Amino acid sequence: MQSLRPTHHRLHWRLDVIMNEDQDRTRLGNGPHNLAVLRHMALNAMQKDATKGSLRGKLKRAGWDDAYLVKLLALF
């Protein structure tokens, strides 16, 4: 169980720091779960992307550059 903790903490750190998960105010129905799934999918796609750069930079680039966003979505 202890061997999983560093990975677990790293995941939550990335979700909080890179995607500001703690600031999310979605509380009703399936909304929190649905957004958590989308955040995990986005994080996985950015990690699969071979281009250099930070995850935060990749997130910003996906928001600015439609071609890069399509490239990330194609990784699914």
Backbone as XML, in Angstrom:
<?xml version="1.0"?>
<chain id="A" units="angstrom">
  <residue number="1" name="MET">
    <atom name="N" x="0.817" y="-1.196" z="0.000"/>
    <atom name="CA" x="0.000" y="0.000" z="0.000"/>
    <atom name="C" x="0.858" y="1.257" z="0.000"/>
  </residue>
  <residue number="2" name="GLN">
    <atom name="N" x="1.967" y="1.228" z="0.709"/>
    <atom name="CA" x="2.811" y="2.409" z="0.764"/>
    <atom name="C" x="3.474" y="2.704" z="-0.577"/>
  </residue>
  <residue number="3" name="SER">
    <atom name="N" x="3.702" y="1.679" z="-1.392"/>
    <atom name="CA" x="4.318" y="1.919" z="-2.691"/>
    <atom name="C" x="3.384" y="2.690" z="-3.623"/>
  </residue>
  <residue number="4" name="LEU">
    <atom name="N" x="2.072" y="2.642" z="-3.392"/>
    <atom name="CA" x="1.126" y="3.373" z="-4.217"/>
    <atom name="C" x="0.990" y="4.827" z="-3.806"/>
  </residue>
  <residue number="5" name="ARG">
    <atom name="N" x="1.363" y="5.143" z="-2.598"/>
    <atom name="CA" x="1.157" y="6.498" z="-2.088"/>
    <atom name="C" x="1.895" y="7.578" z="-2.865"/>
  </residue>
  <residue number="6" name="PRO">
    <atom name="N" x="3.183" y="7.406" z="-3.204"/>
    <atom name="CA" x="3.832" y="8.470" z="-3.970"/>
    <atom name="C" x="3.144" y="8.741" z="-5.307"/>
  </residue>
  <residue number="7" name="THR">
    <atom name="N" x="2.699" y="7.704" z="-5.986"/>
    <atom name="CA" x="1.991" y="7.870" z="-7.248"/>
    <atom name="C" x="0.659" y="8.564" z="-7.014"/>
  </residue>
  <residue number="8" name="HIS">
    <atom name="N" x="-0.032" y="8.173" z="-5.973"/>
    <atom name="CA" x="-1.320" y="8.769" z="-5.635"/>
    <atom name="C" x="-1.151" y="10.254" z="-5.323"/>
  </residue>
  <residue number="9" name="HIS">
    <atom name="N" x="-0.144" y="10.596" z="-4.535"/>
    <atom name="CA" x="0.098" y="11.992" z="-4.169"/>
    <atom name="C" x="0.523" y="12.803" z="-5.384"/>
  </residue>
  <residue number="10" name="ARG">
    <atom name="N" x="1.332" y="12.221" z="-6.269"/>
    <atom name="CA" x="1.782" y="12.911" z="-7.471"/>
    <atom name="C" x="0.595" y="13.231" z="-8.374"/>
  </residue>
  <residue number="11" name="LEU">
    <atom name="N" x="-0.335" y="12.283" z="-8.510"/>
    <atom name="CA" x="-1.520" y="12.501" z="-9.334"/>
    <atom name="C" x="-2.346" y="13.647" z="-8.777"/>
  </residue>
  <residue number="12" name="HIS">
    <atom name="N" x="-2.603" y="13.632" z="-7.475"/>
    <atom name="CA" x="-3.421" y="14.685" z="-6.886"/>
    <atom name="C" x="-2.706" y="16.032" z="-6.915"/>
  </residue>
  <residue number="13" name="TRP">
    <atom name="N" x="-1.377" y="16.032" z="-6.801"/>
    <atom name="CA" x="-0.633" y="17.281" z="-6.900"/>
    <atom name="C" x="-0.801" y="17.856" z="-8.295"/>
  </residue>
  <residue number="14" name="ARG">
    <atom name="N" x="-0.678" y="16.995" z="-9.326"/>
    <atom name="CA" x="-0.832" y="17.466" z="-10.700"/>
    <atom name="C" x="-2.236" y="17.995" z="-10.947"/>
  </residue>
  <residue number="15" name="LEU">
    <atom name="N" x="-3.227" y="17.282" z="-10.473"/>
    <atom name="CA" x="-4.605" y="17.736" z="-10.672"/>
    <atom name="C" x="-4.863" y="19.059" z="-9.966"/>
  </residue>
  <residue number="16" name="ASP">
    <atom name="N" x="-4.299" y="19.227" z="-8.787"/>
    <atom name="CA" x="-4.524" y="20.452" z="-8.035"/>
    <atom name="C" x="-3.720" y="21.616" z="-8.601"/>
  </residue>
  <residue number="17" name="VAL">
    <atom name="N" x="-2.436" y="21.407" z="-8.820"/>
    <atom name="CA" x="-1.578" y="22.505" z="-9.238"/>
    <atom name="C" x="-1.780" y="22.864" z="-10.703"/>
  </residue>
  <residue number="18" name="ILE">
    <atom name="N" x="-1.840" y="21.887" z="-11.570"/>
    <atom name="CA" x="-1.930" y="22.159" z="-13.000"/>
    <atom name="C" x="-3.350" y="22.521" z="-13.418"/>
  </residue>
  <residue number="19" name="MET">
    <atom name="N" x="-4.332" y="21.828" z="-12.871"/>
    <atom name="CA" x="-5.719" y="22.041" z="-13.304"/>
    <atom name="C" x="-6.581" y="22.742" z="-12.260"/>
  </residue>
  <residue number="20" name="ASN">
    <atom name="N" x="-5.990" y="23.180" z="-11.168"/>
    <atom name="CA" x="-6.724" y="23.892" z="-10.106"/>
    <atom name="C" x="-7.973" y="23.139" z="-9.654"/>
  </residue>
  <residue number="21" name="GLU">
    <atom name="N" x="-7.829" y="21.849" z="-9.458"/>
    <atom name="CA" x="-8.975" y="21.015" z="-9.106"/>
    <atom name="C" x="-9.625" y="21.454" z="-7.795"/>
  </residue>
  <residue number="22" name="ASP">
    <atom name="N" x="-8.830" y="21.923" z="-6.850"/>
    <atom name="CA" x="-9.401" y="22.340" z="-5.565"/>
    <atom name="C" x="-10.303" y="23.562" z="-5.694"/>
  </residue>
  <residue number="23" name="GLN">
    <atom name="N" x="-10.149" y="24.332" z="-6.758"/>
    <atom name="CA" x="-10.963" y="25.535" z="-6.956"/>
    <atom name="C" x="-12.296" y="25.242" z="-7.630"/>
  </residue>
  <residue number="24" name="ASP">
    <atom name="N" x="-12.490" y="24.023" z="-8.091"/>
    <atom name="CA" x="-13.722" y="23.654" z="-8.781"/>
    <atom name="C" x="-14.885" y="23.665" z="-7.803"/>
  </residue>
  <residue number="25" name="ARG">
    <atom name="N" x="-15.992" y="24.256" z="-8.206"/>
    <atom name="CA" x="-17.165" y="24.375" z="-7.336"/>
    <atom name="C" x="-18.341" y="23.525" z="-7.805"/>
  </residue>
  <residue number="26" name="THR">
    <atom name="N" x="-18.083" y="22.561" z="-8.655"/>
    <atom name="CA" x="-19.137" y="21.669" z="-9.134"/>
    <atom name="C" x="-19.489" y="20.706" z="-8.008"/>
  </residue>
  <residue number="27" name="ARG">
    <atom name="N" x="-20.736" y="20.724" z="-7.563"/>
    <atom name="CA" x="-21.125" y="19.936" z="-6.402"/>
    <atom name="C" x="-22.352" y="19.040" z="-6.622"/>
  </residue>
  <residue number="28" name="LEU">
    <atom name="N" x="-23.138" y="19.297" z="-7.643"/>
    <atom name="CA" x="-24.425" y="18.612" z="-7.783"/>
    <atom name="C" x="-24.394" y="17.470" z="-8.783"/>
  </residue>
  <residue number="29" name="GLY">
    <atom name="N" x="-25.169" y="16.444" z="-8.486"/>
    <atom name="CA" x="-25.363" y="15.331" z="-9.411"/>
    <atom name="C" x="-24.079" y="14.622" z="-9.786"/>
  </residue>
  <residue number="30" name="ASN">
    <atom name="N" x="-23.983" y="14.281" z="-11.062"/>
    <atom name="CA" x="-22.813" y="13.581" z="-11.578"/>
    <atom name="C" x="-21.710" y="14.521" z="-12.023"/>
  </residue>
  <residue number="31" name="GLY">
    <atom name="N" x="-21.925" y="15.812" z="-11.902"/>
    <atom name="CA" x="-20.967" y="16.806" z="-12.368"/>
    <atom name="C" x="-19.556" y="16.621" z="-11.829"/>
  </residue>
  <residue number="32" name="PRO">
    <atom name="N" x="-19.359" y="16.476" z="-10.515"/>
    <atom name="CA" x="-17.995" y="16.318" z="-9.997"/>
    <atom name="C" x="-17.281" y="15.094" z="-10.560"/>
  </residue>
  <residue number="33" name="HIS">
    <atom name="N" x="-17.991" y="13.988" z="-10.662"/>
    <atom name="CA" x="-17.382" y="12.767" z="-11.192"/>
    <atom name="C" x="-17.050" y="12.926" z="-12.673"/>
  </residue>
  <residue number="34" name="ASN">
    <atom name="N" x="-17.985" y="13.499" z="-13.445"/>
    <atom name="CA" x="-17.759" y="13.681" z="-14.875"/>
    <atom name="C" x="-16.550" y="14.570" z="-15.136"/>
  </residue>
  <residue number="35" name="LEU">
    <atom name="N" x="-16.432" y="15.669" z="-14.388"/>
    <atom name="CA" x="-15.292" y="16.561" z="-14.577"/>
    <atom name="C" x="-13.988" y="15.905" z="-14.135"/>
  </residue>
  <residue number="36" name="ALA">
    <atom name="N" x="-14.029" y="15.088" z="-13.098"/>
    <atom name="CA" x="-12.823" y="14.373" z="-12.661"/>
    <atom name="C" x="-12.349" y="13.410" z="-13.747"/>
  </residue>
  <residue number="37" name="VAL">
    <atom name="N" x="-13.287" y="12.722" z="-14.390"/>
    <atom name="CA" x="-12.930" y="11.806" z="-15.481"/>
    <atom name="C" x="-12.297" y="12.585" z="-16.629"/>
  </residue>
  <residue number="38" name="LEU">
    <atom name="N" x="-12.884" y="13.729" z="-16.982"/>
    <atom name="CA" x="-12.333" y="14.535" z="-18.070"/>
    <atom name="C" x="-10.945" y="15.065" z="-17.724"/>
  </residue>
  <residue number="39" name="ARG">
    <atom name="N" x="-10.734" y="15.466" z="-16.475"/>
    <atom name="CA" x="-9.409" y="15.936" z="-16.056"/>
    <atom name="C" x="-8.373" y="14.827" z="-16.158"/>
  </residue>
  <residue number="40" name="HIS">
    <atom name="N" x="-8.736" y="13.626" z="-15.720"/>
    <atom name="CA" x="-7.812" y="12.498" z="-15.811"/>
    <atom name="C" x="-7.497" y="12.167" z="-17.274"/>
  </residue>
  <residue number="41" name="MET">
    <atom name="N" x="-8.508" y="12.206" z="-18.135"/>
    <atom name="CA" x="-8.283" y="11.932" z="-19.549"/>
    <atom name="C" x="-7.356" y="12.974" z="-20.167"/>
  </residue>
  <residue number="42" name="ALA">
    <atom name="N" x="-7.571" y="14.236" z="-19.834"/>
    <atom name="CA" x="-6.721" y="15.303" z="-20.359"/>
    <atom name="C" x="-5.288" y="15.145" z="-19.873"/>
  </residue>
  <residue number="43" name="LEU">
    <atom name="N" x="-5.130" y="14.824" z="-18.598"/>
    <atom name="CA" x="-3.794" y="14.635" z="-18.034"/>
    <atom name="C" x="-3.091" y="13.459" z="-18.712"/>
  </residue>
  <residue number="44" name="ASN">
    <atom name="N" x="-3.797" y="12.365" z="-18.928"/>
    <atom name="CA" x="-3.214" y="11.202" z="-19.595"/>
    <atom name="C" x="-2.809" y="11.521" z="-21.032"/>
  </residue>
  <residue number="45" name="ALA">
    <atom name="N" x="-3.645" y="12.268" z="-21.753"/>
    <atom name="CA" x="-3.324" y="12.625" z="-23.132"/>
    <atom name="C" x="-2.085" y="13.510" z="-23.182"/>
  </residue>
  <residue number="46" name="MET">
    <atom name="N" x="-1.980" y="14.460" z="-22.267"/>
    <atom name="CA" x="-0.811" y="15.343" z="-22.246"/>
    <atom name="C" x="0.456" y="14.581" z="-21.878"/>
  </residue>
  <residue number="47" name="GLN">
    <atom name="N" x="0.333" y="13.584" z="-21.028"/>
    <atom name="CA" x="1.506" y="12.794" z="-20.661"/>
    <atom name="C" x="1.948" y="11.890" z="-21.808"/>
  </residue>
  <residue number="48" name="LYS">
    <atom name="N" x="1.007" y="11.437" z="-22.630"/>
    <atom name="CA" x="1.339" y="10.598" z="-23.781"/>
    <atom name="C" x="2.006" y="11.397" z="-24.895"/>
  </residue>
  <residue number="49" name="ASP">
    <atom name="N" x="1.725" y="12.693" z="-24.945"/>
    <atom name="CA" x="2.275" y="13.544" z="-25.993"/>
    <atom name="C" x="3.789" y="13.629" z="-25.847"/>
  </residue>
  <residue number="50" name="ALA">
    <atom name="N" x="4.508" y="13.378" z="-26.935"/>
    <atom name="CA" x="5.968" y="13.294" z="-26.895"/>
    <atom name="C" x="6.659" y="14.652" z="-26.976"/>
  </residue>
  <residue number="51" name="THR">
    <atom name="N" x="5.928" y="15.725" z="-27.264"/>
    <atom name="CA" x="6.577" y="17.030" z="-27.369"/>
    <atom name="C" x="7.072" y="17.474" z="-26.003"/>
  </residue>
  <residue number="52" name="LYS">
    <atom name="N" x="8.155" y="18.246" z="-26.030"/>
    <atom name="CA" x="8.728" y="18.726" z="-24.781"/>
    <atom name="C" x="7.873" y="19.847" z="-24.219"/>
  </residue>
  <residue number="53" name="GLY">
    <atom name="N" x="7.967" y="20.014" z="-22.928"/>
    <atom name="CA" x="7.244" y="21.087" z="-22.274"/>
    <atom name="C" x="6.541" y="20.582" z="-21.032"/>
  </residue>
  <residue number="54" name="SER">
    <atom name="N" x="6.179" y="21.527" z="-20.198"/>
    <atom name="CA" x="5.489" y="21.182" z="-18.956"/>
    <atom name="C" x="4.037" y="20.831" z="-19.244"/>
  </residue>
  <residue number="55" name="LEU">
    <atom name="N" x="3.424" y="20.153" z="-18.292"/>
    <atom name="CA" x="2.006" y="19.813" z="-18.448"/>
    <atom name="C" x="1.151" y="21.078" z="-18.463"/>
  </residue>
  <residue number="56" name="ARG">
    <atom name="N" x="1.509" y="22.055" z="-17.650"/>
    <atom name="CA" x="0.750" y="23.309" z="-17.640"/>
    <atom name="C" x="0.885" y="24.007" z="-18.995"/>
  </residue>
  <residue number="57" name="GLY">
    <atom name="N" x="2.088" y="23.988" z="-19.559"/>
    <atom name="CA" x="2.296" y="24.591" z="-20.875"/>
    <atom name="C" x="1.511" y="23.873" z="-21.955"/>
  </residue>
  <residue number="58" name="LYS">
    <atom name="N" x="1.458" y="22.555" z="-21.866"/>
    <atom name="CA" x="0.684" y="21.777" z="-22.840"/>
    <atom name="C" x="-0.800" y="22.079" z="-22.713"/>
  </residue>
  <residue number="59" name="LEU">
    <atom name="N" x="-1.273" y="22.264" z="-21.489"/>
    <atom name="CA" x="-2.681" y="22.598" z="-21.266"/>
    <atom name="C" x="-3.009" y="23.953" z="-21.884"/>
  </residue>
  <residue number="60" name="LYS">
    <atom name="N" x="-2.135" y="24.929" z="-21.669"/>
    <atom name="CA" x="-2.348" y="26.253" z="-22.260"/>
    <atom name="C" x="-2.291" y="26.188" z="-23.780"/>
  </residue>
  <residue number="61" name="ARG">
    <atom name="N" x="-1.319" y="25.449" z="-24.293"/>
    <atom name="CA" x="-1.181" y="25.334" z="-25.753"/>
    <atom name="C" x="-2.418" y="24.697" z="-26.369"/>
  </residue>
  <residue number="62" name="ALA">
    <atom name="N" x="-2.977" y="23.691" z="-25.695"/>
    <atom name="CA" x="-4.198" y="23.048" z="-26.204"/>
    <atom name="C" x="-5.362" y="24.036" z="-26.230"/>
  </residue>
  <residue number="63" name="GLY">
    <atom name="N" x="-5.378" y="24.966" z="-25.297"/>
    <atom name="CA" x="-6.421" y="25.986" z="-25.288"/>
    <atom name="C" x="-6.245" y="27.034" z="-26.371"/>
  </residue>
  <residue number="64" name="TRP">
    <atom name="N" x="-5.008" y="27.280" z="-26.767"/>
    <atom name="CA" x="-4.716" y="28.318" z="-27.761"/>
    <atom name="C" x="-4.645" y="27.785" z="-29.180"/>
  </residue>
  <residue number="65" name="ASP">
    <atom name="N" x="-4.186" y="26.564" z="-29.350"/>
    <atom name="CA" x="-3.872" y="26.021" z="-30.674"/>
    <atom name="C" x="-4.789" y="24.841" z="-30.982"/>
  </residue>
  <residue number="66" name="ASP">
    <atom name="N" x="-5.722" y="25.057" z="-31.901"/>
    <atom name="CA" x="-6.691" y="24.004" z="-32.238"/>
    <atom name="C" x="-6.024" y="22.777" z="-32.838"/>
  </residue>
  <residue number="67" name="ALA">
    <atom name="N" x="-4.967" y="22.977" z="-33.628"/>
    <atom name="CA" x="-4.274" y="21.837" z="-34.239"/>
    <atom name="C" x="-3.629" y="20.963" z="-33.163"/>
  </residue>
  <residue number="68" name="TYR">
    <atom name="N" x="-3.063" y="21.590" z="-32.146"/>
    <atom name="CA" x="-2.457" y="20.833" z="-31.050"/>
    <atom name="C" x="-3.538" y="20.104" z="-30.251"/>
  </residue>
  <residue number="69" name="LEU">
    <atom name="N" x="-4.674" y="20.750" z="-30.043"/>
    <atom name="CA" x="-5.790" y="20.108" z="-29.348"/>
    <atom name="C" x="-6.269" y="18.872" z="-30.105"/>
  </residue>
  <residue number="70" name="VAL">
    <atom name="N" x="-6.368" y="18.972" z="-31.406"/>
    <atom name="CA" x="-6.779" y="17.827" z="-32.229"/>
    <atom name="C" x="-5.751" y="16.713" z="-32.107"/>
  </residue>
  <residue number="71" name="LYS">
    <atom name="N" x="-4.460" y="17.083" z="-32.073"/>
    <atom name="CA" x="-3.395" y="16.086" z="-31.921"/>
    <atom name="C" x="-3.540" y="15.354" z="-30.589"/>
  </residue>
  <residue number="72" name="LEU">
    <atom name="N" x="-3.838" y="16.079" z="-29.523"/>
    <atom name="CA" x="-4.024" y="15.446" z="-28.207"/>
    <atom name="C" x="-5.251" y="14.542" z="-28.200"/>
  </residue>
  <residue number="73" name="LEU">
    <atom name="N" x="-6.331" y="15.011" z="-28.810"/>
    <atom name="CA" x="-7.555" y="14.214" z="-28.838"/>
    <atom name="C" x="-7.372" y="12.935" z="-29.658"/>
  </residue>
  <residue number="74" name="ALA">
    <atom name="N" x="-6.481" y="12.971" z="-30.635"/>
    <atom name="CA" x="-6.221" y="11.794" z="-31.463"/>
    <atom name="C" x="-5.485" y="10.715" z="-30.684"/>
  </residue>
  <residue number="75" name="LEU">
    <atom name="N" x="-4.897" y="11.071" z="-29.546"/>
    <atom name="CA" x="-4.179" y="10.093" z="-28.730"/>
    <atom name="C" x="-5.117" y="9.128" z="-28.005"/>
  </residue>
  <residue number="76" name="PHE">
    <atom name="N" x="-6.394" y="9.434" z="-27.971"/>
    <atom name="CA" x="-7.350" y="8.545" z="-27.319"/>
    <atom name="C" x="-7.569" y="7.396" z="-28.224"/>
  </residue>
</chain>
